[in-house]
Amino acid sequence: MNDLSQLKQGVYAPGNSVDVAEALVAGSGIRIDVDRRRGRGAALNISGRFEQKTREVFDDGWQTLEELPPFKTEVQIEKPKTAITRNDSPDISFDRSINPYRGCEHGCIYCFARPTHAYMGLSAGLDFEVKLFAKPDAPRLLERELAKPDYKLRPIAIGTNTDPYQPIEKEWRIMRQILDVLKEANHPVMIVTKSAMVTRDIDLLAPMAEKGLARVGISVTTLDRKLARSMEPRASTPTKRLEALRAISEAGIPAGVLVAPIIPALNDHEIERVLDSAKSAGASDASYVLLRLPLEVSPLFRDWLLRNYPDRYRHVMSLIRSMRGGKDYDAEFGKRMKGSGPYAWQIGRRFELAAKRLGLNLTRRQLRSDLFVPPLGMGVQLSLL
């Protein structure tokens, strides 16, 4: 079994020694030099699971490694055929979503969307953070889809895969244009983000919320700035997220907090503190998701844990597996979001009790669907009379 296989399967060495595992990974050639990945979340750039060849970095004796430049963010244009993505998952409360971008510069090491980069022939590691795809046609496509005679209205969720307010949104402004289309059509929308940039669009969201058409959730993983910087290197700081939550709430927009992901023995002790802080900032509802480690996310997260918290590695992974049927991840519907077993039950009860004490989740208004006006404009074919 080679080093890459060992890393993917979690079998590092006899006895599963953390020290031996760290030495093995560090010397395997699959970890990128720190100077090249500074400010990024992943330290690996393992080839996509659909690729026939794998790549490893090694020194050929000509000092070529020292000449490799740091990873820089690159954005390519993606031209999808549709803007709306549909799903039939029983674990989530929506059946459609929009993703203005593929990949995410926030670089959250735990991001369950990382494996989607394999469909582009790219790595779920550093490629996911630096090789991004923008969809500038999304607003026009959305307008066209909403105008179809057979369109059946349901709330659209945005930010459920990659963050619509990641740093490149400052330049591309695709999310802003999407909100323009939804606002003009009186279409209900739910947004989840971990970026304070969402406050930029209060001028659009507030009028929509006044009509019962918009709701915003802010994801707060931890209040520990050091942990957040390491785990979510280019996302807004916890303080900025709480400030954004307050600004959203004060603008009259229903605001909630998503405590996600909850990682045992790393941030689960903060559940009550995060909820307390979010309630003080104006949150009216709260939810949580247990850490998910599908496919390539598992080796990426385990490598991050080895680098940053080697003393907790075995304990964290043991607890994760106790909630995932002995595996790093269980994708079964009904279990993948909350886990199973005594520790998962304890997390759920703590969350429920804290939310109840704070008066969260008492009422949650449904977004309206009776104000919708199909758009007529650019990208929409007018019917013949």
C-alpha positions as CSV (number, residue, x, y, z in Angstrom):
1,M,0.0,0.0,0.0
2,N,1.5,3.3,-1.0
3,D,1.5,6.6,1.0
4,L,-1.4,8.0,-0.9
5,S,-3.6,4.9,-0.3
6,Q,-2.6,5.0,3.4
7,L,-3.7,8.6,3.7
8,K,-7.0,8.0,2.0
9,Q,-7.8,5.0,4.0
10,G,-6.6,6.3,7.3
11,V,-4.1,3.4,7.8
12,Y,-0.9,5.2,8.4
13,A,1.3,2.8,10.2
14,P,1.2,-0.2,12.6
15,G,-0.4,1.0,15.9
16,N,-1.8,4.1,14.1
17,S,0.7,6.3,15.8
18,V,0.1,10.0,15.3
19,D,3.8,10.8,15.3
20,V,4.5,8.1,12.6
21,A,1.5,9.2,10.6
22,E,2.7,12.8,10.6
23,A,6.2,11.8,9.5
24,L,4.8,9.5,6.8
25,V,2.5,12.2,5.3
26,A,5.2,14.9,5.6
27,G,7.7,12.8,3.7
28,S,5.3,11.3,1.1
29,G,5.4,14.2,-1.4
30,I,1.6,14.7,-1.3
31,R,1.7,17.7,1.1
32,I,2.3,21.1,-0.5
33,D,5.0,23.3,0.9
34,V,3.7,25.9,3.4
35,D,5.0,28.9,1.5
36,R,3.1,27.8,-1.6
37,R,-0.2,27.4,0.2
38,R,0.0,30.2,2.8
39,G,-3.5,31.5,3.6
40,R,-5.2,28.4,2.2
41,G,-7.1,25.7,4.1
42,A,-5.9,22.4,2.4
43,A,-2.3,21.3,2.4
44,L,-2.9,18.5,-0.1
45,N,-3.8,18.6,-3.8
46,I,-4.6,14.9,-4.4
47,S,-5.7,14.1,-7.9
48,G,-9.5,13.9,-8.6
49,R,-11.1,10.5,-8.0
50,F,-12.0,10.1,-11.7
51,E,-8.5,10.7,-12.9
52,Q,-6.4,7.8,-14.2
53,K,-3.2,9.2,-13.0
54,T,-2.1,10.6,-9.6
55,R,0.5,13.3,-8.9
56,E,3.0,13.7,-6.2
57,V,5.6,16.5,-5.5
58,F,9.2,15.4,-5.3
59,D,12.6,17.0,-5.4
60,D,14.4,15.9,-8.6
61,G,17.7,17.3,-7.4
62,W,17.5,20.5,-9.5
63,Q,16.0,22.6,-6.8
64,T,12.8,23.0,-8.9
65,L,10.6,22.9,-5.8
66,E,12.0,26.2,-4.7
67,E,11.0,27.8,-8.0
68,L,7.3,26.8,-7.8
69,P,5.2,29.9,-7.2
70,P,2.5,30.3,-4.5
71,F,-1.0,29.2,-5.4
72,K,-3.0,32.1,-6.7
73,T,-6.8,32.3,-7.2
74,E,-7.8,31.7,-10.8
75,V,-11.4,32.2,-12.1
76,Q,-12.7,30.7,-15.3
77,I,-16.2,31.2,-16.8
78,E,-18.6,28.3,-16.7
79,K,-21.6,28.3,-19.0
80,P,-24.3,26.0,-17.5
81,K,-27.5,25.3,-19.3
82,T,-29.7,26.1,-16.3
83,A,-29.3,28.2,-13.2
84,I,-31.5,26.2,-10.8
85,T,-30.3,22.9,-9.4
86,R,-32.9,20.5,-8.1
87,N,-32.7,17.8,-5.4
88,D,-35.0,15.3,-3.7
89,S,-33.2,14.8,-0.5
90,P,-35.4,14.2,2.6
91,D,-32.7,15.7,4.8
92,I,-33.2,19.3,3.7
93,S,-36.1,21.7,3.6
94,F,-35.8,22.9,0.0
95,D,-35.9,21.2,-3.4
96,R,-34.0,23.7,-5.5
97,S,-30.9,25.9,-5.2
98,I,-28.6,28.2,-7.2
99,N,-24.8,28.1,-7.1
100,P,-23.3,31.3,-8.6
101,Y,-19.8,29.8,-8.3
102,R,-18.1,26.4,-8.4
103,G,-15.3,26.0,-5.8
104,C,-14.8,28.4,-2.9
105,E,-12.0,30.7,-1.9
106,H,-13.0,30.6,1.7
107,G,-11.0,27.3,1.9
108,C,-12.9,25.7,4.7
109,I,-11.1,22.5,5.3
110,Y,-14.3,20.6,6.2
111,C,-16.4,21.8,3.2
112,F,-18.6,18.9,1.9
113,A,-18.7,20.5,-1.5
114,R,-15.0,19.9,-2.2
115,P,-15.6,16.5,-4.0
116,T,-17.6,18.3,-6.7
117,H,-14.4,19.6,-8.2
118,A,-13.6,16.1,-9.3
119,Y,-16.2,16.5,-12.0
120,M,-14.0,19.2,-13.5
121,G,-10.9,17.0,-13.5
122,L,-9.5,18.9,-10.5
123,S,-8.5,18.2,-7.0
124,A,-10.8,18.6,-4.0
125,G,-7.8,20.0,-2.1
126,L,-6.1,23.2,-3.1
127,D,-7.7,23.3,-6.6
128,F,-11.1,23.7,-4.9
129,E,-9.8,26.9,-3.3
130,V,-7.8,28.4,-6.1
131,K,-9.3,27.2,-9.4
132,L,-12.8,28.7,-9.3
133,F,-15.6,28.9,-11.8
134,A,-18.0,31.8,-12.1
135,K,-21.4,31.6,-13.8
136,P,-22.1,35.1,-15.1
137,D,-25.0,33.8,-17.2
138,A,-26.8,32.6,-14.1
139,P,-29.0,35.7,-13.7
140,R,-30.1,35.5,-17.4
141,L,-30.8,31.8,-17.2
142,L,-32.7,32.2,-14.0
143,E,-34.9,34.9,-15.6
144,R,-35.6,32.5,-18.4
145,E,-36.5,29.6,-16.1
146,L,-38.8,31.7,-13.9
147,A,-40.7,32.8,-17.1
148,K,-41.5,29.3,-18.3
149,P,-45.3,28.7,-18.2
150,D,-44.8,25.4,-16.4
151,Y,-42.5,26.8,-13.7
152,K,-43.7,25.7,-10.2
153,L,-42.7,28.1,-7.5
154,R,-40.8,26.9,-4.4
155,P,-38.3,28.9,-2.3
156,I,-34.8,28.9,-3.8
157,A,-31.9,28.3,-1.5
158,I,-28.5,29.9,-2.2
159,G,-25.3,29.1,-0.4
160,T,-26.0,25.5,0.4
161,N,-23.1,24.3,-1.6
162,T,-20.4,27.0,-2.2
163,D,-20.7,30.4,-0.6
164,P,-22.3,33.0,-2.9
165,Y,-20.5,35.8,-1.0
166,Q,-17.0,34.4,-1.3
167,P,-14.3,37.1,-2.0
168,I,-14.6,36.9,-5.8
169,E,-18.2,38.1,-5.6
170,K,-16.8,41.6,-5.0
171,E,-15.7,41.7,-8.6
172,W,-18.2,39.4,-10.3
173,R,-21.4,40.5,-8.5
174,I,-23.3,37.5,-9.8
175,M,-25.2,37.0,-6.5
176,R,-26.2,40.6,-6.6
177,Q,-27.7,40.2,-10.1
178,I,-29.5,37.0,-9.1
179,L,-31.1,38.8,-6.2
180,D,-32.2,41.6,-8.6
181,V,-34.0,39.0,-10.7
182,L,-35.7,37.3,-7.6
183,K,-36.7,40.7,-6.2
184,E,-38.4,41.8,-9.4
185,A,-40.2,38.5,-9.7
186,N,-41.3,38.5,-6.0
187,H,-39.7,35.1,-5.6
188,P,-38.9,33.7,-2.2
189,V,-35.2,33.1,-1.3
190,M,-33.2,31.6,1.5
191,I,-29.6,32.5,1.9
192,V,-26.8,30.8,3.9
193,T,-23.3,32.4,4.1
194,K,-20.3,32.8,6.4
195,S,-19.4,36.1,4.8
196,A,-20.2,39.6,6.2
197,M,-20.5,40.7,2.5
198,V,-24.1,39.8,2.7
199,T,-24.8,43.1,4.3
200,R,-24.0,44.8,1.0
201,D,-27.3,43.5,-0.4
202,I,-29.5,44.7,2.5
203,D,-31.0,47.3,0.1
204,L,-32.4,44.3,-1.9
205,L,-33.1,41.9,0.9
206,A,-34.9,44.3,3.3
207,P,-37.8,45.1,0.8
208,M,-38.1,41.4,0.0
209,A,-38.2,40.5,3.7
210,E,-40.9,43.1,4.3
211,K,-43.0,41.2,1.8
212,G,-42.1,37.9,3.4
213,L,-39.8,36.8,0.6
214,A,-36.3,36.5,2.2
215,R,-34.5,34.9,5.0
216,V,-30.8,34.8,5.8
217,G,-28.8,32.4,7.8
218,I,-25.2,33.1,9.0
219,S,-22.9,30.1,9.6
220,V,-20.9,30.4,12.8
221,T,-18.6,27.5,13.4
222,T,-16.6,28.8,16.3
223,L,-16.0,32.0,18.3
224,D,-12.3,31.1,18.6
225,R,-10.6,33.4,16.1
226,K,-7.5,31.3,15.9
227,L,-9.4,28.1,15.2
228,A,-11.5,29.9,12.6
229,R,-8.4,31.4,10.8
230,S,-6.9,27.9,10.5
231,M,-10.1,26.0,9.6
232,E,-11.8,28.7,7.4
233,P,-8.8,30.9,6.3
234,R,-10.6,33.3,4.0
235,A,-14.0,33.5,5.5
236,S,-15.1,36.5,7.6
237,T,-14.0,36.3,11.3
238,P,-16.5,35.1,13.9
239,T,-16.9,38.7,15.1
240,K,-17.7,40.0,11.6
241,R,-20.3,37.3,11.1
242,L,-22.1,38.2,14.3
243,E,-22.0,41.9,13.3
244,A,-23.5,40.9,9.9
245,L,-26.1,38.9,11.8
246,R,-27.0,42.0,13.8
247,A,-27.1,44.3,10.8
248,I,-29.4,41.8,8.9
249,S,-31.7,41.5,11.9
250,E,-31.9,45.2,12.5
251,A,-32.8,45.7,8.8
252,G,-35.9,43.6,9.4
253,I,-34.7,40.5,7.6
254,P,-35.4,37.3,9.4
255,A,-32.0,36.0,10.5
256,G,-30.8,32.7,11.9
257,V,-27.6,31.0,12.9
258,L,-26.3,27.8,11.5
259,V,-23.8,26.1,13.9
260,A,-22.0,24.0,11.4
261,P,-20.1,21.9,11.3
262,I,-20.0,20.7,14.9
263,I,-16.7,18.8,15.4
264,P,-16.4,16.6,18.5
265,A,-13.6,17.5,20.9
266,L,-12.8,20.6,18.8
267,N,-15.7,23.0,18.8
268,D,-18.6,21.2,20.3
269,H,-17.9,22.8,23.7
270,E,-18.9,26.1,22.1
271,I,-22.5,25.2,21.1
272,E,-24.1,27.2,24.0
273,R,-21.7,30.2,23.6
274,V,-22.4,30.4,19.8
275,L,-26.1,30.3,20.4
276,D,-25.9,32.9,23.2
277,S,-23.9,35.2,20.9
278,A,-26.2,34.7,17.9
279,K,-29.3,35.4,20.0
280,S,-27.8,38.6,21.3
281,A,-27.0,39.6,17.7
282,G,-30.7,39.2,16.7
283,A,-31.0,35.6,15.5
284,S,-34.5,34.2,15.8
285,D,-33.8,30.6,14.8
286,A,-30.9,28.2,14.9
287,S,-29.9,24.8,13.4
288,Y,-26.8,22.7,13.3
289,V,-25.0,20.1,11.2
290,L,-22.5,17.5,12.4
291,L,-19.2,17.3,10.6
292,R,-19.5,15.5,7.3
293,L,-16.4,13.8,5.7
294,P,-17.5,12.4,2.3
295,L,-15.0,11.1,-0.2
296,E,-11.9,13.3,-0.5
297,V,-12.9,15.5,2.4
298,S,-11.9,12.8,4.9
299,P,-8.1,12.7,4.0
300,L,-8.0,16.5,3.7
301,F,-9.6,17.0,7.1
302,R,-7.5,14.3,8.7
303,D,-4.3,15.9,7.3
304,W,-5.4,19.3,8.7
305,L,-6.1,17.8,12.1
306,L,-2.6,16.2,12.1
307,R,-1.0,19.5,11.3
308,N,-2.9,21.7,13.7
309,Y,-4.1,19.4,16.5
310,P,-1.9,16.3,16.6
311,D,-2.6,15.8,20.3
312,R,-6.4,15.5,19.6
313,Y,-6.2,13.6,16.4
314,R,-7.1,10.1,17.7
315,H,-9.8,11.4,20.1
316,V,-11.5,13.5,17.5
317,M,-11.5,10.8,14.9
318,S,-12.7,8.2,17.4
319,L,-15.7,10.3,18.3
320,I,-16.5,11.0,14.7
321,R,-16.5,7.3,13.9
322,S,-18.6,6.5,16.9
323,M,-21.3,8.8,15.4
324,R,-20.9,7.4,11.9
325,G,-21.2,3.7,12.4
326,G,-17.5,3.1,12.8
327,K,-16.7,5.0,9.5
328,D,-15.4,8.5,8.8
329,Y,-18.8,9.2,7.1
330,D,-22.2,7.7,6.7
331,A,-24.2,9.1,3.8
332,E,-27.5,7.5,4.7
333,F,-30.5,9.8,4.7
334,G,-31.6,10.7,8.2
335,K,-28.1,10.2,9.6
336,R,-25.7,12.2,7.5
337,M,-26.6,15.6,9.0
338,K,-26.9,14.6,12.7
339,G,-25.1,11.3,13.1
340,S,-26.2,8.5,15.4
341,G,-25.1,7.0,18.7
342,P,-24.8,8.3,22.3
343,Y,-22.4,11.2,21.5
344,A,-24.6,12.4,18.6
345,W,-27.7,12.2,20.8
346,Q,-25.9,14.3,23.5
347,I,-25.0,17.0,21.0
348,G,-28.6,17.1,19.8
349,R,-30.1,17.4,23.3
350,R,-27.6,20.1,24.3
351,F,-28.5,22.1,21.2
352,E,-32.2,21.8,21.7
353,L,-32.0,22.8,25.4
354,A,-29.8,25.8,24.7
355,A,-32.1,26.9,21.8
356,K,-35.2,26.5,24.0
357,R,-33.6,28.5,26.9
358,L,-32.8,31.3,24.5
359,G,-36.2,31.4,22.9
360,L,-34.9,30.3,19.5
361,N,-37.0,28.4,17.0
362,L,-40.3,29.4,18.7
363,T,-41.8,30.8,15.5
364,R,-40.6,30.6,11.9
365,R,-42.6,32.3,9.3
366,Q,-43.0,30.5,6.0
367,L,-41.8,32.5,3.0
368,R,-44.7,33.7,0.8
369,S,-45.4,32.2,-2.6
370,D,-48.5,34.2,-3.6
371,L,-46.8,37.3,-4.9
372,F,-44.8,35.8,-7.7
373,V,-44.8,37.6,-11.1
374,P,-43.0,35.8,-13.9
375,P,-40.3,38.0,-15.4
376,L,-40.5,39.5,-18.9
377,G,-37.1,40.8,-20.0
378,M,-33.7,39.9,-21.3
379,G,-33.4,36.2,-22.0
380,V,-37.1,35.6,-22.0
381,Q,-38.9,34.8,-25.2
382,L,-42.2,36.7,-25.4
383,S,-45.3,34.6,-26.3
384,L,-47.0,35.3,-29.6
385,L,-50.6,36.6,-29.4
